[in-house]
Amino acid sequence: MTPLEVAGLSVRRADGRDLVRDLSFSLAPGERLGLIGESGSGKSLTALAVMGLLPAGMTAHGSVLLDGTQMVGTPDRKLNRVRGRAAAVVFQEPLTALDPLMRVGRQLAWPIRRRRGLRGAALRAAVQDALAEVRLPERVAAAYPHEISGGQRQRAAIAMALACEPAVLIADEPTTALDVTVQSEVLALLDGLVAGRGMALLFITHDLAVVADVADRVVVLKDGSMVESGRTRDIVREPRHAYTRSLVDSAWALEGELDRLAP
């Protein structure tokens, strides 16, 4: 079964304006797809629509099949059975994604208990294993989010997303709030975890150089519409749309990461 199939997806405001228009793409098992575009292009709204988490005043239209479940128009009580197991999200800013009043270990324990039914010592051991998998020390379990670094918070958020063993991991600008060195470490960590678990990855970013290092295929969004899609290597070598060409030119000017994709 294809983990994610999006067909004719639109996201509409209460005033009738479409913020995402007629978007279609699919994600095969183990595949890595990059969703790229500038701020306001509809990338994050697409991720929220996929998970059935659009904010009040916005509605999704079209079809989103997540592990065979229709996410558009389905009541929350049914979607809660899919979220976490079929797909999980790592958001851009972990300080807002994590509960500031709850210790990291307790936040991580909840999805593990939900997925695996563990209690007591077995649950505590599973929490420590989950922290170790994202290269966090044991002491982080007893810390509140504000007591650890940004990179550590993002690793904790990744551990929480992986706790329910999802088929699809959605990473929404997961390194934008981090400095360059920590960004590289988190990207390498994600790469290893996705490969090791055989998960499909939907990676959302405005940075083509990052996508080139992460994704097999790319969907380019501008003003809520897809303007181009294809293999990452082909998009980098021969972008067809003027907007995509501008992204490629900017990436070449600012980054050396694309050198390895040159003909």
Backbone bond lengths (Angstrom), bond angles and torsions (degrees), N, CA, C in turn:
res aa  C-N    CA-C-N  psi(-1)  N-CA   C-N-CA  omega(-1)  CA-C   N-CA-C  phi
1 M - - - 1.459 - - 1.532 109.79 -
2 T 1.348 115.79 136.45 1.459 120.90 175.95 1.522 109.04 -70.19
3 P 1.347 118.55 123.95 1.475 119.70 -176.09 1.523 114.41 -60.81
4 L 1.352 116.56 -34.85 1.469 119.15 -175.81 1.521 109.94 -144.32
5 E 1.334 116.28 126.63 1.459 122.54 175.60 1.526 108.68 -132.90
6 V 1.311 115.90 118.22 1.463 122.33 179.65 1.524 107.88 -113.43
7 A 1.325 116.89 126.96 1.468 121.05 -177.47 1.520 110.25 -136.10
8 G 1.317 116.04 119.43 1.469 121.32 175.84 1.508 114.04 59.76
9 L 1.329 116.95 35.08 1.462 120.48 -177.12 1.525 111.12 -73.93
10 S 1.328 115.40 129.39 1.464 122.03 170.57 1.521 108.27 -128.63
11 V 1.322 116.41 144.89 1.461 122.16 174.36 1.518 107.15 -117.83
12 R 1.335 115.04 122.58 1.462 120.60 -170.83 1.515 111.61 -120.15
13 R 1.335 115.88 137.34 1.452 121.38 173.76 1.519 110.18 -80.16
14 A 1.334 114.54 167.19 1.463 119.54 -178.99 1.523 112.03 -61.91
15 D 1.347 117.72 -26.85 1.467 120.65 179.85 1.525 112.96 -82.14
16 G 1.346 116.16 3.26 1.460 120.42 177.01 1.514 114.95 93.44
17 R 1.318 117.62 -3.88 1.470 120.14 -179.33 1.522 109.88 -78.66
18 D 1.323 117.05 132.60 1.460 122.70 176.57 1.524 110.28 -87.16
19 L 1.323 116.40 121.86 1.464 121.64 177.62 1.522 111.44 -93.68
20 V 1.330 116.43 -23.22 1.471 123.43 169.08 1.511 105.97 -130.11
21 R 1.361 116.85 135.42 1.458 119.78 -174.19 1.522 111.89 -127.65
22 D 1.329 114.86 120.62 1.464 123.44 167.96 1.532 112.30 47.74
23 L 1.316 116.19 52.87 1.466 121.47 -177.62 1.530 110.06 -93.37
24 S 1.325 115.92 132.38 1.460 121.63 178.84 1.526 110.23 -135.76
25 F 1.317 115.81 133.72 1.458 121.80 172.49 1.520 107.76 -166.07
26 S 1.321 116.26 166.73 1.461 120.91 177.28 1.514 108.97 -136.63
27 L 1.315 115.09 161.97 1.458 121.69 -178.00 1.523 107.53 -134.87
28 A 1.328 115.93 116.52 1.460 121.30 -178.05 1.529 110.12 -83.74
29 P 1.330 117.72 161.10 1.473 120.27 177.43 1.529 111.23 -55.26
30 G 1.327 116.13 128.29 1.458 121.34 178.04 1.520 115.36 77.27
31 E 1.342 117.81 -1.64 1.459 120.80 -178.17 1.525 111.27 -81.97
32 R 1.333 115.55 155.78 1.467 121.87 177.94 1.516 108.97 -121.03
33 L 1.328 115.59 117.49 1.456 121.74 -178.04 1.513 109.62 -117.04
34 G 1.322 116.52 129.88 1.454 121.64 176.54 1.517 110.73 -97.96
35 L 1.331 116.53 131.77 1.461 123.02 174.66 1.518 106.08 -111.41
36 I 1.332 116.50 111.82 1.460 120.06 -169.84 1.524 110.87 -125.68
37 G 1.325 114.77 146.53 1.459 121.10 177.30 1.520 109.35 170.38
38 E 1.324 115.71 167.20 1.457 120.66 -178.99 1.526 110.25 -74.43
39 S 1.319 116.36 171.50 1.466 120.86 176.63 1.528 109.68 -58.03
40 G 1.329 116.74 135.42 1.459 120.92 -178.60 1.510 114.58 87.38
41 S 1.338 117.51 3.69 1.466 120.08 -178.05 1.521 112.74 -81.33
42 G 1.341 117.42 -12.45 1.457 120.26 178.16 1.516 114.82 104.33
43 K 1.325 117.46 9.81 1.469 120.88 -176.75 1.528 111.58 -64.11
44 S 1.321 116.48 -54.58 1.465 119.99 -176.74 1.525 111.49 -68.28
45 L 1.333 117.53 -34.78 1.465 120.03 176.41 1.526 110.39 -62.76
46 T 1.328 116.59 -35.93 1.464 120.10 176.44 1.514 110.56 -62.16
47 A 1.337 116.74 -44.97 1.462 120.30 178.85 1.521 111.17 -61.44
48 L 1.337 117.09 -42.96 1.467 120.60 179.43 1.526 111.32 -65.51
49 A 1.332 116.85 -37.24 1.459 120.22 177.82 1.522 111.32 -66.57
50 V 1.319 116.37 -38.97 1.465 120.72 177.59 1.524 110.72 -59.40
51 M 1.322 117.02 -38.72 1.462 121.60 -178.17 1.529 112.91 -88.59
52 G 1.333 117.38 -4.62 1.462 119.88 -176.57 1.506 112.58 70.06
53 L 1.341 116.61 36.63 1.461 121.86 -174.16 1.534 112.53 -122.68
54 L 1.316 117.47 27.21 1.462 119.61 179.88 1.531 110.94 -61.71
55 P 1.327 117.24 144.10 1.468 119.87 178.48 1.518 111.78 -67.78
56 A 1.316 115.78 162.65 1.467 121.60 179.05 1.521 109.88 -56.98
57 G 1.318 116.03 140.60 1.452 120.71 -180.00 1.509 114.06 93.17
58 M 1.335 117.33 -3.53 1.463 121.51 177.64 1.520 109.36 -123.29
59 T 1.315 115.65 142.44 1.459 120.52 178.97 1.515 110.40 -130.90
60 A 1.332 115.95 149.00 1.459 122.33 177.72 1.520 109.29 -100.79
61 H 1.328 115.57 144.78 1.458 122.61 176.53 1.523 107.82 -133.75
62 G 1.326 115.42 153.48 1.454 119.36 -175.08 1.515 109.76 103.11
63 S 1.329 116.46 -149.05 1.467 120.80 -175.67 1.519 110.92 -134.85
64 V 1.329 115.17 133.65 1.463 122.40 170.90 1.520 107.08 -132.00
65 L 1.318 117.00 108.03 1.458 122.04 177.17 1.520 108.44 -100.54
66 L 1.312 115.80 113.08 1.458 122.00 179.20 1.524 108.07 -111.20
67 D 1.318 115.33 109.12 1.460 121.07 -176.15 1.527 110.97 52.53
68 G 1.343 115.93 38.51 1.451 121.80 177.41 1.509 115.49 87.31
69 T 1.325 118.60 -6.77 1.467 122.30 -179.91 1.521 110.20 -97.85
70 Q 1.327 116.63 130.19 1.458 121.49 176.84 1.529 109.08 -75.12
71 M 1.340 116.54 117.13 1.460 121.22 -175.63 1.526 112.68 -89.69
72 V 1.321 117.58 -15.68 1.465 121.12 -178.74 1.515 109.34 -90.61
73 G 1.331 115.81 121.55 1.450 120.94 176.69 1.514 115.26 81.23
74 T 1.329 117.28 7.16 1.462 121.28 179.99 1.528 109.78 -94.68
75 P 1.345 118.84 136.62 1.474 120.77 -179.19 1.520 112.48 -60.04
76 D 1.328 115.09 150.19 1.460 121.76 -177.68 1.528 112.84 -56.92
77 R 1.316 116.64 -37.30 1.467 118.92 -176.47 1.528 111.54 -61.13
78 K 1.332 117.10 -29.95 1.464 120.83 176.92 1.529 110.87 -82.50
79 L 1.336 115.97 -36.46 1.459 119.50 -179.57 1.522 111.42 -66.71
80 N 1.321 117.44 -30.10 1.465 120.77 179.97 1.519 112.29 -62.43
81 R 1.328 117.08 -22.96 1.459 120.07 177.17 1.526 111.76 -77.07
82 V 1.331 115.41 -19.14 1.463 121.45 -177.05 1.532 111.50 -96.12
83 R 1.336 115.34 -40.96 1.467 120.19 -178.15 1.528 110.19 -60.46
84 G 1.297 116.08 137.20 1.461 120.83 -178.54 1.511 111.32 90.91
85 R 1.325 117.56 -51.00 1.466 120.73 -178.90 1.527 110.70 -79.49
86 A 1.344 117.44 -50.45 1.459 121.10 -179.26 1.526 111.20 -81.25
87 A 1.312 116.44 -38.79 1.470 120.62 -179.53 1.516 109.85 -153.95
88 A 1.318 115.18 149.59 1.461 122.14 176.08 1.521 108.47 -139.24
89 V 1.333 115.64 157.19 1.468 121.17 -174.04 1.521 110.95 -120.17
90 V 1.333 115.31 138.33 1.463 122.19 166.68 1.527 106.09 -109.77
91 F 1.334 115.98 117.32 1.460 120.06 -175.28 1.533 111.59 -89.34
92 Q 1.329 113.95 170.76 1.464 121.24 -174.80 1.527 112.61 -64.84
93 E 1.319 117.59 -44.59 1.466 121.18 -173.15 1.524 109.49 -116.81
94 P 1.321 117.52 101.25 1.470 120.02 -176.37 1.519 113.35 -66.45
95 L 1.324 118.22 -24.19 1.460 119.72 -179.31 1.529 111.09 -65.17
96 T 1.335 116.92 -28.90 1.457 120.20 175.67 1.530 111.60 -91.49
97 A 1.325 118.00 -24.33 1.467 121.09 179.66 1.527 111.50 -76.94
98 L 1.339 116.77 -30.75 1.461 120.93 179.72 1.532 109.88 -89.64
99 D 1.330 116.01 151.31 1.462 122.02 177.28 1.527 108.64 -75.44
100 P 1.340 118.73 117.23 1.464 120.41 -176.22 1.522 114.08 -68.81
101 L 1.343 116.84 -15.83 1.463 120.88 -176.03 1.523 112.94 -101.97
102 M 1.322 116.37 7.94 1.462 120.08 -177.29 1.529 110.28 -127.03
103 R 1.314 116.53 135.55 1.458 120.52 178.97 1.531 110.00 -62.46
104 V 1.330 114.89 148.71 1.466 120.98 -174.92 1.528 111.22 -58.30
105 G 1.325 117.27 -42.80 1.458 120.28 -178.16 1.518 112.61 -60.63
106 R 1.320 116.39 -39.54 1.465 120.19 179.72 1.522 110.65 -68.40
107 Q 1.341 116.95 -38.26 1.461 119.88 178.42 1.525 110.98 -65.00
108 L 1.306 115.88 -36.83 1.462 120.79 179.46 1.526 111.59 -73.97
109 A 1.332 116.19 -31.41 1.468 120.01 -178.35 1.518 112.05 -65.96
110 W 1.338 116.96 -33.48 1.467 119.12 -174.23 1.528 112.63 -60.50
111 P 1.359 120.26 -52.71 1.470 118.11 179.79 1.527 112.90 -67.54
112 I 1.331 117.92 -30.55 1.463 119.69 177.40 1.522 110.30 -65.39
113 R 1.329 116.53 -43.92 1.459 120.55 178.04 1.526 111.02 -63.57
114 R 1.318 115.62 -39.82 1.468 119.85 -180.00 1.516 111.06 -63.79
115 R 1.323 116.71 -42.27 1.460 120.63 -175.82 1.528 112.56 -78.72
116 R 1.330 115.87 -41.86 1.467 119.14 -170.08 1.524 114.53 -111.13
117 G 1.337 117.09 -7.65 1.449 120.31 176.92 1.515 114.73 68.67
118 L 1.332 117.84 25.58 1.465 121.18 -177.16 1.526 111.08 -82.76
119 R 1.333 115.28 155.98 1.454 122.23 176.73 1.529 109.15 -142.15
120 G 1.324 115.68 164.10 1.462 121.50 170.88 1.515 114.80 56.03
121 A 1.327 115.67 -134.85 1.463 121.76 -175.37 1.521 111.75 -61.63
122 A 1.327 116.82 -36.66 1.467 120.06 179.77 1.527 110.88 -64.18
123 L 1.333 116.28 -38.43 1.459 120.29 178.49 1.520 110.62 -69.03
124 R 1.328 117.30 -42.50 1.470 119.96 178.89 1.523 110.77 -62.00
125 A 1.322 117.15 -39.67 1.464 120.79 178.51 1.527 110.71 -65.73
126 A 1.336 117.02 -38.27 1.460 120.53 179.60 1.528 110.95 -66.70
127 V 1.342 116.76 -36.57 1.465 120.70 176.92 1.527 110.12 -63.19
128 Q 1.329 116.89 -44.77 1.463 120.10 178.77 1.527 111.40 -63.79
129 D 1.327 116.68 -38.04 1.470 120.20 177.50 1.530 110.67 -64.27
130 A 1.330 116.08 -40.15 1.464 120.39 -179.97 1.530 110.83 -65.90
131 L 1.325 117.02 -38.97 1.463 120.48 176.80 1.517 110.99 -66.03
132 A 1.319 116.49 -41.70 1.466 120.62 179.93 1.525 110.96 -63.83
133 E 1.323 116.74 -35.66 1.469 120.21 -178.85 1.523 111.34 -62.36
134 V 1.341 117.47 -32.31 1.464 120.37 178.35 1.531 110.91 -100.36
135 R 1.323 115.50 15.73 1.476 123.39 173.99 1.522 112.67 63.05
136 L 1.321 115.09 46.38 1.460 121.28 173.50 1.516 109.27 -112.45
137 P 1.333 118.00 140.94 1.468 120.93 179.31 1.526 111.60 -72.02
138 E 1.327 116.26 160.40 1.465 122.30 -177.04 1.525 112.24 -57.60
139 R 1.344 117.31 -34.83 1.462 120.82 -174.87 1.527 112.77 -62.45
140 V 1.331 117.68 -20.72 1.468 120.55 -179.33 1.526 110.84 -62.88
141 A 1.322 117.88 -28.31 1.465 121.18 -179.39 1.523 111.77 -58.78
142 A 1.320 117.19 -33.01 1.465 121.62 -177.40 1.521 113.04 -91.04
143 A 1.328 118.14 -1.03 1.460 122.14 -176.11 1.520 111.50 -92.66
144 Y 1.336 114.75 152.25 1.458 120.40 168.78 1.528 108.18 -86.38
145 P 1.336 119.29 156.00 1.462 120.75 -176.47 1.525 114.72 -52.74
146 H 1.332 117.49 -37.59 1.466 118.86 -177.24 1.535 112.51 -72.77
147 E 1.320 117.07 -10.66 1.462 121.02 -177.78 1.524 112.95 -91.11
148 I 1.323 117.60 -2.72 1.459 120.33 178.86 1.524 109.30 -121.55
149 S 1.325 116.95 166.61 1.462 121.31 -175.50 1.528 111.53 -74.69
150 G 1.331 115.46 167.80 1.457 120.48 178.60 1.517 112.21 -60.22
151 G 1.324 116.46 -42.38 1.457 119.95 178.50 1.520 112.21 -64.19
152 Q 1.328 116.57 -38.82 1.464 120.73 177.76 1.523 111.29 -67.82
153 R 1.333 116.26 -38.68 1.466 118.96 177.06 1.530 110.94 -62.41
154 Q 1.331 116.45 -41.33 1.458 118.69 -179.92 1.526 111.17 -66.98
155 R 1.321 117.09 -36.38 1.468 120.21 175.73 1.525 110.63 -64.21
156 A 1.333 116.43 -39.51 1.462 120.07 177.35 1.528 110.62 -64.15
157 A 1.323 116.46 -40.28 1.462 120.39 178.05 1.527 110.85 -64.35
158 I 1.320 117.08 -37.79 1.463 121.28 176.84 1.527 109.88 -64.58
159 A 1.332 116.50 -43.31 1.467 120.20 178.35 1.520 110.91 -59.44
160 M 1.342 117.65 -41.60 1.457 121.09 178.27 1.517 111.41 -64.14
161 A 1.336 117.01 -41.23 1.463 120.57 179.86 1.526 111.63 -64.20
162 L 1.330 116.45 -34.04 1.462 120.65 -177.70 1.526 112.83 -83.81
163 A 1.323 117.27 -12.04 1.463 120.80 -171.64 1.522 113.32 -61.16
164 C 1.342 116.53 -31.34 1.468 120.00 -179.81 1.524 112.19 -93.42
165 E 1.323 116.83 10.46 1.467 122.84 176.13 1.528 111.72 53.54
166 P 1.349 117.61 58.88 1.464 120.32 -175.63 1.523 112.67 -71.52
167 A 1.329 115.02 154.48 1.463 120.74 174.48 1.522 110.62 -77.82
168 V 1.342 116.33 -28.81 1.471 122.26 -179.73 1.521 109.18 -127.09
169 L 1.320 116.03 131.27 1.460 121.16 172.41 1.519 107.87 -108.61
170 I 1.335 116.63 124.41 1.456 122.15 176.54 1.521 107.40 -103.80
171 A 1.312 116.25 116.69 1.465 121.82 -179.74 1.524 107.95 -109.78
172 D 1.332 116.70 106.01 1.458 122.50 -174.70 1.521 110.38 -98.98
173 E 1.317 115.75 98.00 1.470 122.49 -178.01 1.531 110.48 48.84
174 P 1.317 119.13 52.86 1.470 120.20 -169.56 1.520 115.10 -71.89
175 T 1.338 117.58 -11.49 1.469 118.74 -177.13 1.525 113.02 -120.99
176 T 1.320 117.81 3.50 1.467 120.75 -174.94 1.527 112.23 -61.49
177 A 1.342 117.53 -35.50 1.464 121.09 -176.30 1.524 112.97 -84.92
178 L 1.350 117.30 3.54 1.465 121.06 -175.19 1.524 110.98 -107.42
179 D 1.337 116.26 155.53 1.460 118.12 175.81 1.529 109.80 -72.80
180 V 1.324 116.24 168.88 1.464 121.46 -169.40 1.529 112.05 -59.90
181 T 1.328 117.17 -42.85 1.461 120.44 -177.79 1.523 111.46 -65.36
182 V 1.334 116.17 -46.76 1.460 120.36 179.61 1.523 110.19 -67.29
183 Q 1.331 116.91 -36.69 1.458 121.39 176.65 1.524 110.81 -55.59
184 S 1.314 116.23 -46.99 1.462 121.13 -179.87 1.527 111.20 -61.70
185 E 1.323 116.72 -40.82 1.466 120.87 -179.77 1.524 111.33 -65.45
186 V 1.344 116.61 -42.12 1.462 120.40 -178.82 1.531 110.38 -68.49
187 L 1.337 117.43 -39.44 1.463 120.30 177.65 1.523 111.60 -63.24
188 A 1.326 116.30 -41.17 1.465 120.06 177.25 1.528 111.07 -64.41
189 L 1.326 115.79 -38.99 1.465 120.31 177.74 1.528 110.54 -63.31
190 L 1.325 117.37 -47.45 1.454 121.17 178.43 1.520 111.37 -59.08
191 D 1.311 115.49 -43.96 1.463 120.42 -179.88 1.527 110.78 -57.07
192 G 1.312 116.59 -47.23 1.456 120.63 -179.06 1.519 112.70 -66.68
193 L 1.330 117.08 -40.49 1.463 120.69 -178.59 1.519 111.74 -68.17
194 V 1.329 116.38 -42.55 1.463 120.28 179.73 1.525 110.40 -64.24
195 A 1.344 115.93 -44.24 1.460 119.73 179.15 1.525 111.39 -65.25
196 G 1.335 116.04 -42.67 1.458 120.15 -177.10 1.513 113.29 -65.99
197 R 1.325 116.84 -32.07 1.467 120.84 -177.73 1.524 112.83 -97.02
198 G 1.326 117.03 -8.85 1.458 119.81 -179.27 1.515 113.62 68.49
199 M 1.324 117.03 27.83 1.460 121.33 -179.31 1.520 111.17 -80.35
200 A 1.337 115.98 154.96 1.455 120.87 166.37 1.527 107.84 -83.05
201 L 1.329 116.72 147.46 1.464 121.67 -176.80 1.515 110.18 -127.15
202 L 1.335 116.26 126.11 1.459 122.46 168.64 1.521 106.40 -107.02
203 F 1.330 116.15 109.11 1.465 121.79 -173.58 1.519 108.78 -108.04
204 I 1.333 115.94 119.32 1.459 122.54 -174.73 1.525 109.23 -107.84
205 T 1.329 116.05 129.15 1.465 119.41 -176.98 1.528 109.72 -163.21
206 H 1.325 115.56 166.50 1.463 121.52 171.55 1.525 110.55 -102.76
207 D 1.336 117.00 -1.30 1.454 122.90 -170.01 1.534 110.54 -106.08
208 L 1.330 116.85 106.76 1.456 121.05 -178.23 1.524 111.97 -65.38
209 A 1.325 117.63 -33.14 1.459 120.03 179.11 1.526 110.96 -62.81
210 V 1.331 116.76 -38.58 1.462 120.61 176.87 1.520 110.41 -67.09
211 V 1.334 116.91 -45.33 1.465 120.87 178.92 1.520 110.86 -58.67
212 A 1.331 116.76 -40.94 1.462 120.70 -179.11 1.521 111.73 -61.19
213 D 1.317 115.88 -27.12 1.454 120.29 -178.80 1.520 112.59 -90.05
214 V 1.345 117.08 -11.97 1.462 121.07 -171.18 1.522 113.16 -116.22
215 A 1.346 117.53 -41.76 1.463 120.96 -164.58 1.522 113.69 -104.31
216 D 1.337 115.36 149.06 1.464 122.46 173.90 1.530 110.45 -81.11
217 R 1.332 115.80 -40.03 1.461 122.07 -179.45 1.527 109.03 -128.53
218 V 1.332 114.85 161.24 1.467 120.91 -178.04 1.524 109.68 -133.69
219 V 1.322 115.60 139.29 1.462 122.99 167.12 1.528 106.80 -115.89
220 V 1.324 116.62 124.16 1.466 121.65 -177.89 1.529 108.89 -101.72
221 L 1.334 116.20 124.20 1.466 122.53 179.17 1.521 111.01 -109.45
222 K 1.318 114.84 141.45 1.468 120.95 171.48 1.520 108.00 -144.47
223 D 1.323 115.77 126.52 1.463 122.23 179.19 1.529 111.94 51.83
224 G 1.337 115.95 38.86 1.453 121.04 174.74 1.508 116.01 85.54
225 S 1.331 118.15 -1.03 1.464 121.30 -178.66 1.517 110.93 -120.85
226 M 1.322 116.29 148.97 1.455 120.79 174.80 1.524 108.66 -78.42
227 V 1.333 116.27 124.37 1.463 119.49 179.68 1.530 111.72 -104.53
228 E 1.338 116.53 -17.70 1.461 119.15 -179.80 1.519 108.98 -166.27
229 S 1.323 116.08 149.78 1.457 120.92 174.18 1.514 108.94 -152.61
230 G 1.328 116.08 157.53 1.461 120.20 179.40 1.507 111.03 158.83
231 R 1.326 115.93 -173.40 1.454 120.91 177.15 1.534 109.18 -64.09
232 T 1.300 115.68 140.54 1.469 120.34 -177.75 1.519 110.97 -55.29
233 R 1.321 116.58 -46.01 1.462 120.57 -178.57 1.529 111.60 -59.12
234 D 1.337 116.51 -40.90 1.468 120.11 -179.05 1.520 111.19 -69.77
235 I 1.340 115.96 -39.48 1.465 119.66 179.71 1.522 110.41 -63.36
236 V 1.325 116.57 -41.20 1.462 120.49 -178.77 1.527 110.85 -68.93
237 R 1.314 116.40 -39.74 1.470 119.69 -177.37 1.525 112.62 -74.46
238 E 1.341 116.14 -44.81 1.459 119.98 -173.33 1.529 110.92 -138.25
239 P 1.317 118.09 70.78 1.471 120.02 176.83 1.524 109.90 -64.78
240 R 1.328 116.23 136.96 1.467 120.26 -175.86 1.526 112.35 -95.28
241 H 1.330 116.64 -37.53 1.460 120.29 -176.22 1.529 110.14 -88.29
242 A 1.329 116.20 146.18 1.470 120.74 -177.63 1.525 111.68 -59.65
243 Y 1.333 116.71 -37.89 1.465 119.31 179.77 1.528 110.93 -66.15
244 T 1.323 116.07 -42.04 1.468 119.19 177.78 1.519 110.45 -63.52
245 R 1.322 116.41 -40.24 1.476 119.24 177.93 1.524 110.95 -59.89
246 S 1.335 116.30 -37.58 1.467 118.70 179.21 1.527 110.72 -66.65
247 L 1.334 117.83 -36.70 1.463 121.21 176.83 1.524 110.71 -65.14
248 V 1.319 115.74 -44.00 1.472 120.23 -179.95 1.523 110.19 -64.29
249 D 1.326 117.42 -45.00 1.462 120.55 -179.87 1.526 111.17 -60.88
250 S 1.334 116.49 -40.71 1.466 120.40 178.74 1.517 110.99 -65.08
251 A 1.331 115.53 -40.58 1.466 119.47 -179.57 1.521 110.68 -65.79
252 W 1.319 116.41 -41.61 1.466 118.90 178.30 1.525 111.04 -63.30
253 A 1.322 116.01 -36.09 1.460 119.94 -177.76 1.523 112.05 -71.55
254 L 1.334 117.19 -32.78 1.460 121.00 -171.77 1.521 114.68 -103.97
255 E 1.316 116.97 -21.26 1.460 119.47 -171.99 1.529 111.09 -130.00
256 G 1.321 115.06 150.43 1.458 120.69 171.74 1.507 111.80 -99.65
257 E 1.341 117.00 2.67 1.457 120.77 -174.37 1.525 112.62 -66.54
258 L 1.323 117.01 -25.74 1.458 120.00 -175.22 1.530 113.10 -82.26
259 D 1.330 116.86 -6.41 1.460 119.75 -178.04 1.527 112.41 -55.64
260 R 1.323 116.27 -38.98 1.449 119.55 -175.61 1.531 112.41 -69.33
261 L 1.355 117.62 -13.73 1.447 120.54 179.51 1.526 112.02 -97.93
262 A 1.314 116.61 1.01 1.461 119.78 -178.97 1.529 110.38 -68.15
263 P 1.343 118.27 149.92 1.470 120.87 179.43 1.519 111.97 -58.42
